[in-house]
């Protein structure tokens, strides 16, 4: 039976590191209960969502595609491009403020319920491990035993299963970046013909095997930065997994239960913890709020005939009997900022144009050409990009100036979805219109869907 870390030094050391600095392997016991059932349902919903998203079509497009080489990004049928960087900024701001808001409100629920590390480790890799190597005590004995045919077979079978799962996850990740059709085509060919994607898949598989096969809870307790700044985002009214010391202390064994609190010091809460902590020592950096200790403690309370909730989801103030206060200043501040950013995102997105038009003077071109007839010609280059889902037809003309004219081989043209057209444009104007070598003209490029560019240009001509 595991012993709780002494209260005098538990905040100065990691539970998974011994006094010599060597890692102590964690063998969490699986404990059925209401929270593990809910977490399993949430986890498998997220896993199916991750695996299915590249293979479904929304509006005729891949569900999510991050095509970095071509600078196009598809999210649930909406296509964004490199010029839409404002949406990237607003998305990151939304995620950051959401993190602030929900951490202040419900603590580290993300870590225990939705983080990919927890989802894949607790509900994919560890179940495979339990199926092949057995429960916590069997795994502990197997790891401590000398190498034998049985140990080699079990370890080999486990890591083969891990590799297959890692291949599935890595291939799906690749589909998000290169597209599902190219991925399937590459899988049908020899790896030699597609060394880049092939080695990328192997690299991702290696990272997952290292992470979920060996590194595991060290990511949460040593690497992940979220645990480090949660103390800034949380307060005494943020939701957490807590132990009720007023009800539980002093701890006594079951045979002396009448003389102490409800905690019978069975240690089950520590044995089920995926990071190896003792929740009875209070709020701790290593706690991922997975609620495994709640299920374990509730099962013990039912067995000994005492009320559930010795360990429960509550606030620090609630656990200590000071009452709960959900609505408080930081919740309003974070919530207001989040609403503002989401509102700005929605307003900009609703007003975004699906046509991008750029107009420049070609490099190396003469400033102007003066014809014997007295007509001055200025040359421009127009680049039109159609980001919309439909074929778009464009027209180019001079606005409100009958003395000027546009000459272009493509003054009326159409573009398919995603198409780009470079249009040479020649603006002609009589020489007498120029004063001090300059004149102005307004160009209008209009699409059939209503997209348009109106720009006032400075034309160059002879000095009179």
C-alpha positions in Angstrom: 0.0 0.0 0.0 1.4 3.4 -1.0 2.1 5.9 1.8 1.2 9.5 1.5 4.1 12.0 1.1 5.0 13.8 4.4 3.2 17.1 4.5 6.5 18.8 5.5 8.2 18.3 2.2 5.7 17.3 -0.4 5.8 20.8 -2.1 9.6 20.6 -2.4 9.8 17.4 -4.4 8.1 15.6 -7.3 6.2 12.4 -6.4 7.7 10.7 -9.4 11.4 11.4 -8.4 13.2 9.7 -5.5 15.8 11.3 -3.2 18.6 10.3 -5.6 16.9 12.1 -8.5 15.8 8.9 -10.3 12.4 8.5 -11.7 9.8 6.5 -9.8 7.5 4.8 -12.2 3.8 5.4 -11.7 1.4 2.3 -11.9 -2.0 3.9 -11.5 -4.8 1.5 -10.6 -7.9 1.6 -12.8 -10.9 2.6 -10.7 -14.4 2.4 -12.2 -16.9 5.1 -11.3 -19.1 7.8 -12.5 -16.4 10.3 -13.5 -14.3 7.8 -15.4 -17.4 6.8 -17.4 -18.1 10.5 -18.2 -14.4 11.1 -19.1 -14.4 8.0 -21.3 -17.4 9.2 -23.2 -15.9 12.7 -23.6 -12.5 11.3 -24.6 -13.8 8.9 -27.3 -16.0 11.7 -28.7 -12.8 13.8 -29.1 -10.8 10.9 -30.5 -13.5 10.1 -33.1 -13.7 13.8 -33.9 -9.9 13.9 -34.5 -9.8 10.8 -36.6 -12.9 11.6 -38.7 -12.4 15.3 -39.4 -9.9 15.0 -42.4 -12.1 12.4 -44.0 -15.4 14.2 -44.0 -16.4 16.9 -46.5 -18.1 20.2 -45.6 -19.2 22.3 -48.5 -17.3 20.1 -50.9 -14.0 20.6 -49.0 -12.0 18.6 -46.5 -13.2 19.2 -43.0 -9.9 20.8 -41.8 -6.9 21.3 -44.1 -3.7 23.2 -43.2 -2.1 23.5 -46.6 1.0 25.5 -45.5 3.0 25.3 -48.9 0.0 26.8 -50.8 -1.0 29.1 -47.9 -4.6 28.0 -47.8 -6.4 26.8 -44.6 -9.8 25.2 -44.5 -11.9 25.1 -41.3 -15.3 23.4 -41.5 -15.9 24.5 -45.1 -14.5 28.0 -44.7 -11.3 28.7 -46.6 -8.8 31.2 -45.4 -5.6 32.4 -47.0 -2.2 33.9 -46.0 -3.7 37.4 -46.3 -6.3 36.5 -43.6 -3.7 36.7 -40.8 -6.1 38.9 -38.8 -8.1 35.8 -38.2 -5.1 33.9 -36.9 -4.4 36.7 -34.4 -8.0 36.8 -33.3 -8.2 33.0 -33.0 -5.1 33.0 -30.8 -6.5 35.8 -28.7 -9.8 33.9 -28.4 -8.0 30.7 -27.3 -5.9 32.7 -24.7 -8.9 34.4 -23.2 -10.9 31.2 -23.2 -8.0 29.6 -21.3 -8.1 32.5 -18.8 -11.9 32.5 -18.4 -12.4 28.7 -18.1 -9.4 28.2 -15.8 -10.7 30.8 -13.5 -14.1 29.3 -13.6 -13.6 25.5 -13.6 -9.8 25.1 -13.0 -7.9 22.4 -14.8 -10.8 20.6 -16.3 -9.0 20.9 -19.7 -6.2 18.8 -18.4 -8.3 16.0 -17.0 -11.0 15.9 -19.6 -9.8 17.2 -23.0 -6.0 17.5 -23.2 -4.7 15.1 -25.9 -2.0 13.8 -23.5 -4.7 12.7 -21.0 -7.2 11.6 -23.6 -4.8 9.3 -25.5 -2.8 8.0 -22.5 -5.7 7.2 -20.2 -8.2 5.9 -22.8 -6.1 4.4 -25.5 -2.6 3.4 -24.4 -3.1 2.5 -20.8 -6.2 0.3 -21.6 -4.0 -1.6 -24.1 -1.3 -1.9 -21.5 -3.8 -3.3 -18.9 -5.2 -5.7 -21.4 -1.8 -7.1 -22.3 0.2 -6.8 -19.0 -2.6 -6.9 -16.4 -3.4 -4.6 -13.4 -1.1 -2.4 -11.4 0.5 -5.1 -9.3 1.0 -7.4 -12.3 2.7 -4.6 -14.3 4.9 -3.7 -11.3 6.0 -7.4 -10.9 6.5 -7.7 -14.7 8.8 -4.7 -14.8 10.7 -5.8 -11.8 11.2 -9.4 -13.1 14.3 -10.4 -15.1 13.9 -10.7 -18.8 12.2 -14.0 -19.9 10.3 -15.3 -22.8 7.0 -14.2 -21.2 8.3 -10.7 -20.5 9.7 -10.3 -24.0 6.4 -11.5 -25.5 4.2 -9.2 -23.4 6.4 -6.1 -23.9 6.8 -6.8 -27.6 3.0 -7.3 -28.1 2.3 -4.1 -26.1 4.7 -1.9 -28.1 3.5 -3.5 -31.4 0.0 -2.4 -30.5 1.3 1.0 -29.4 3.0 1.4 -32.8 -0.1 0.5 -34.7 -2.1 3.1 -32.8 0.7 5.6 -33.2 0.7 5.0 -37.0 -3.0 5.6 -37.2 -2.7 8.9 -35.2 0.4 10.0 -37.1 -1.2 9.3 -40.5 -4.3 11.2 -39.5 -2.1 14.2 -38.4 -0.5 14.1 -41.9 -3.9 14.2 -43.6 -4.5 17.5 -41.9 -1.5 19.0 -43.6 -1.2 17.4 -47.0 -4.8 16.4 -47.7 -6.6 13.1 -47.6 -6.4 12.3 -51.4 -2.6 12.9 -51.6 -2.1 10.8 -48.4 -4.0 7.9 -49.8 -2.1 8.2 -53.1 1.2 8.2 -51.2 0.2 5.1 -49.2 -0.5 3.2 -52.5 3.0 4.0 -53.8 6.4 3.0 -52.5 7.7 5.0 -49.5 10.9 5.7 -51.6 8.7 7.9 -53.9 7.5 10.0 -51.0 10.4 10.1 -48.5 9.3 13.4 -46.9 5.8 12.3 -45.8 7.2 8.8 -45.0 9.8 10.0 -42.6 7.4 12.6 -41.1 5.1 9.8 -40.3 7.9 7.8 -38.7 9.0 10.8 -36.7 5.5 11.4 -35.4 5.2 7.7 -34.5 8.5 7.9 -32.6 7.3 11.0 -30.6 4.0 9.2 -29.7 5.8 6.0 -28.7 8.2 8.0 -26.5 5.5 10.1 -25.0 2.8 7.5 -24.3 5.1 4.5 -23.9 7.7 6.0 -21.6 7.6 9.8 -20.8 3.9 9.8 -19.8 3.0 11.8 -16.7 6.4 13.6 -16.8 4.9 15.8 -19.6 2.3 17.1 -17.2 4.6 17.5 -14.2 7.8 18.6 -15.8 7.2 20.0 -19.3 3.7 21.4 -19.7 3.7 25.2 -18.9 0.0 25.3 -18.1 0.5 23.9 -14.6 3.0 26.6 -13.9 0.8 29.6 -14.6 -2.5 28.1 -13.3 -1.8 29.6 -9.9 -2.0 33.0 -11.6 -5.3 32.2 -13.3 -7.0 30.4 -10.4 -8.2 31.7 -7.1 -9.9 30.3 -4.0 -13.2 30.2 -5.9 -11.9 28.2 -9.0 -13.1 24.6 -9.3 -10.6 21.9 -8.4 -10.4 18.4 -7.0 -10.1 18.8 -3.3 -9.9 16.8 -0.1 -12.1 17.9 2.8 -9.7 18.0 5.8 -12.4 19.0 8.3 -14.4 15.9 7.5 -11.4 13.5 6.9 -9.0 14.4 9.7 -7.6 12.9 11.8 -6.9 9.9 9.7 -7.4 6.5 11.4 -7.5 2.9 10.2 -11.0 1.4 9.8 -10.8 -0.5 13.1 -10.5 2.8 15.0 -12.8 4.7 12.7 -15.0 5.9 15.7 -12.1 7.9 17.1 -11.2 9.9 13.9 -12.4 11.4 10.7 -13.9 9.8 7.7 -10.5 9.1 6.0 -9.4 5.6 6.9 -5.9 6.2 5.3 -6.4 3.4 2.8 -4.2 5.1 0.2 -6.5 4.2 -2.7 -6.7 7.9 -3.8 -3.0 7.9 -4.3 -2.8 4.5 -6.0 -5.3 5.6 -8.7 -3.7 8.9 -9.4 -2.0 9.1 -12.8 0.6 11.5 -11.5 1.2 9.7 -8.2 0.2 12.5 -5.9 -1.6 12.4 -2.6 -4.6 14.7 -3.0 -4.9 14.9 0.8 -1.9 17.3 0.8 -4.0 20.0 -0.8 -3.9 21.8 -4.1 -0.8 20.7 -6.1 0.8 21.5 -9.4 0.8 17.9 -10.5 -2.9 17.4 -10.1 -4.6 17.2 -13.5 -8.2 17.2 -12.1 -9.0 13.8 -13.7 -11.3 12.9 -10.7 -9.9 9.3 -10.4 -9.4 9.9 -6.7 -13.0 11.0 -6.4 -14.2 7.7 -7.8 -11.8 5.8 -5.6 -12.7 7.6 -2.4 -16.5 7.4 -3.1 -16.2 3.6 -3.6 -14.5 3.4 -0.2 -17.1 5.6 1.5 -19.9 3.5 0.1 -18.2 0.3 1.3 -17.8 1.6 4.9 -21.2 3.2 5.0 -20.3 6.9 5.0 -21.4 9.8 2.7 -19.6 10.3 -0.6 -17.7 13.6 -1.3 -14.7 13.3 1.1 -12.8 14.1 -2.1 -14.8 16.0 -4.6 -15.0 18.7 -7.2 -15.2 22.0 -5.2 -13.4 25.3 -4.7 -10.6 25.7 -2.2 -12.9 28.0 -0.2 -15.7 25.4 -0.4 -13.5 22.6 0.8 -12.4 24.6 3.8 -16.1 25.5 4.5 -15.9 29.2 3.5 -18.6 29.0 0.8 -18.6 29.2 -2.9 -18.8 32.4 -5.1 -18.9 31.6 -8.8 -19.5 35.2 -10.0 -16.5 37.4 -9.2 -14.5 40.3 -10.8 -12.0 38.2 -12.8 -14.9 36.1 -14.3 -16.6 39.3 -15.6 -13.3 40.8 -16.9 -12.2 37.6 -18.7 -15.8 37.0 -20.0 -16.1 40.6 -21.3 -12.8 40.5 -23.1 -13.7 37.1 -24.6 -17.0 38.5 -25.9 -15.3 41.5 -27.4 -12.7 39.5 -29.3 -15.4 37.0 -30.5 -17.5 39.9 -31.6 -14.7 41.5 -33.5 -13.9 38.2 -35.1 -17.5 37.7 -36.2 -17.8 41.3 -37.6 -14.6 41.1 -39.6 -15.4 37.6 -40.9 -18.9 38.7 -42.0 -17.5 41.7 -43.9 -14.4 39.9 -45.5 -14.2 39.9 -49.2 -13.5 36.7 -51.2 -11.7 38.6 -53.9 -8.2 40.0 -53.5 -7.1 42.7 -56.0 -3.7 44.3 -56.2 -2.5 47.0 -58.7 1.1 48.0 -59.2 3.4 49.5 -61.9 5.5 46.8 -63.6 9.2 47.0 -62.8 11.3 48.2 -65.6 8.4 49.7 -67.6 8.6 53.2 -69.0 6.8 55.8 -66.9 4.6 56.6 -69.9 4.4 56.5 -73.6 3.4 59.5 -75.8 1.8 58.6 -79.1 2.0 60.9 -82.2 -1.7 61.4 -81.8 -1.2 63.1 -78.5 -2.4 60.3 -76.3 -0.4 59.3 -73.2 -0.4 55.7 -72.1 0.5 54.5 -68.5 1.0 50.7 -67.9 -0.1 48.9 -64.7 -0.3 45.3 -63.7 -3.4 44.0 -61.9 -3.4 40.8 -59.9 -6.8 39.3 -59.1 -7.3 36.3 -56.8 -10.7 34.6 -56.4 -11.0 33.1 -52.9 -14.7 32.4 -53.4 -16.3 29.0 -54.0 -17.8 30.0 -57.4 -16.5 31.1 -60.8 -16.3 34.9 -60.8 -16.4 37.3 -63.8 -14.6 40.6 -63.6 -14.7 43.9 -65.6 -12.2 46.7 -65.7 -13.2 50.3 -66.5 -12.4 54.0 -65.9 -15.0 55.6 -63.6 -16.5 59.0 -64.4 -14.0 60.3 -66.9 -15.0 60.1 -70.6 -11.7 61.5 -71.8 -9.7 58.4 -70.4 -9.9 54.9 -71.6 -8.7 51.4 -70.6 -6.9 49.2 -73.1 -6.3 45.6 -71.9 -6.4 42.1 -73.5 -8.4 41.0 -70.4 -10.7 43.9 -69.6 -13.4 41.2 -69.1 -12.3 37.9 -67.7 -13.4 35.1 -65.3 -11.7 33.2 -62.6 -12.4 29.7 -61.2 -12.4 29.2 -57.4 -8.8 29.7 -56.1 -7.8 31.1 -59.5 -5.2 33.9 -59.9 -5.0 36.2 -62.9 -2.3 38.7 -63.8 -3.9 41.4 -66.0 -1.8 43.9 -68.0 -3.6 47.3 -68.0 -3.0 50.3 -70.2 -4.7 53.6 -69.2 -4.8 56.2 -72.0 -5.5 59.9 -71.6 -5.0 63.0 -73.8 -1.7 64.9 -73.2 -3.5 68.2 -72.6 -5.0 66.7 -69.4 -1.6 66.6 -67.7 -0.4 69.4 -65.5 3.2 69.5 -64.3 3.5 66.0 -65.7 0.7 64.4 -63.7 -3.0 63.5 -64.0 -5.4 61.4 -62.1 -7.9 58.7 -63.0 -10.1 56.3 -61.0 -10.1 52.7 -62.0 -12.9 50.3 -61.0 -12.6 46.6 -61.1 -15.9 44.9 -60.3 -16.9 41.2 -59.9 -20.3 39.8 -60.7 -20.8 38.9 -57.0 -20.3 42.6 -55.9 -16.6 42.5 -55.0 -14.9 45.6 -56.3 -11.8 47.7 -56.1 -11.9 51.4 -56.7 -8.6 53.2 -56.8 -7.5 56.7 -57.7 -4.2 56.5 -59.7 -1.7 59.1 -60.4 -0.7 59.0 -64.1 2.6 60.3 -65.4 2.9 62.3 -68.6 4.7 65.1 -70.4 5.4 68.4 -68.6 3.8 71.3 -70.4 
